[in-house]
Amino acid sequence: MGEPSLRERALRHLARRDHSRQELARKLSPYGSADEIEAVLDRMTELGLQSDPRYAEALVRSKASRYGSTRLRHELARRGIERNLIDEAIEHECVVSELDRARAVWQSRFGTSPADRREWARQARFLQTRGFSTDVICKLLKEAPDESA
């Protein structure tokens, strides 16, 4: 049995999970020229097997409960998704507000309000690495003592 064609390789990757166009091109790059890869990707898109909007929505849907909008935007941009598609995906798939998502992440990780500045900074850093904005973090950590009372 010979080497699989570019088309077969692309189908195998897409059968496992959705890929952005850039990801798929990167994975196929060792096996063909840029023109051949573009032709295969165009055909996959034409057949509806590869779709950046669908990929963006799926990624946001799967990660929105754990990450903030900043992190989601960064992840999608890193995978080659255009800015307008990123905005649409986040708008459509993030039905819960950023503050509520941050509260759920904070609650599952810490559950108790920070006792001192050091603990406050540690919790804020954790939320920041999850991609939540500074405004949301400050709001959440300021309201936390009120919830326990």
N, C-alpha and C positions, 0 to 999 in steps of 0.2 A: 504494500500500500504506500502511495507516495505522500509527499508533503501536502498538508491541507492548503487550499487556496485562501486568498485574503477574505473572500466572501464567507467561506466556512469558518475561518477564525473569528470574523466579526459576529457571525451567528452564534458561535459557541459562547463568546463573551456576553452577548445580549441575552442568551438563554439563561445565564446564571443570575444576572441582574441588569437593571437599566444602567446605561453609561451615558455621560455627556459626549458630545461629538469630539471634543478635545481629548478626553480620556481614551476613547476608542481609537482615535488617530495615533495617540502615543503608544498604545498597546500593539497596534498593527505596524508601526513604523519600521521595526527591524525586518519585516517580511515583504516590503514592497516599496516602490517609488512613491513620491508625494502625489503624483497624478493618479496612479492606480488606487491609492488609498482614498483620495478625494472622490473618485468615481464610485468606489464601493460604499463610502459613507453617504454619498448623494442617493444611491439606490436604496440603502437601508432607510434613509429619511423618507424617500418617496413611497416606500412600502409601509411606512408607519412603524417600523421596527425600532428605529432610534428617533427620539424626540427630546430636544433640550427642554421645552416647557414641561413635558410629562416628568422628566428626570428631576427638574427643579422642584416641582410640586411634591413628588415622592420624597425627596430628601428633606424638604421642609416639614412635611407631614410626619416623617419618622423621627426628626430631631427637635421639633419645636417645643416639646414638653421638657426638654433638658437644657436647651440653649437659648440665649437671647438673640435678638434680631441682628446685632452686630456680628456675632459669630456665624450665624446662618448666612449672612451676606458674604462674609469672608470665605466660607467654605464653598459657596456656589461660584464666586468669582475665581477662586483658585482652580476650580474645575472647568473654567472656560465658559460659564453661562453669562449671557449679556445682562447688563444692568436692568433693562426694562423687564426682562423675564424674571429676574430676581425679585424686583419690586412686586410684580404680579403674583408670584408664587407666595411671597410672604404675606401679602394682603389677603389672598384667598385662603391660605392654609392656616394662618395663625388667628384662629377665631377667639382664643382667650387672650386677654390683654397681657402685655409684657410684665406688668407688675404682678398679676396673678401667677404667671408662669415662674417668675423669680421667687415669689412667695412659696410656691410648691417645691421648687428646687432647694430653697433655703430650709424649709420645714423638714424635708427628707434628710438633709445633711446635718443640720444643727438642731433645730427645734427649740432652742432656748436663746433668748436675747443675749447679746454680748454683755459681759459683766464689766469690762474695762476697755480702754482704748486699744490695747493690744489685740484682744479678742475681736473687737469691732473691725480692726484693720484686717485681721485674718479672714473674717467672714466676707468682708468687702472684696478682698483679693480673690477669694474663691468665686464669688458671683461675677466679678469682672472677667476672670478667665473663662467663664461660661458665656460671656458675650452680652451681659446685661449692661445697660447704660449707667453712668454715674448717677443721674437723676433718679432712676429706678432704685438703685442700690441705697442711696441716701434715704429715699422715702421709705423703703422697706425696713431698713435698720433703725430708723427713727420711730416707726410705728410699732416695732416688735415689743417694746416694754409695755405699751398700752394694751396689747392683746393678752398678756399674761395677768394683767391686773383685774 
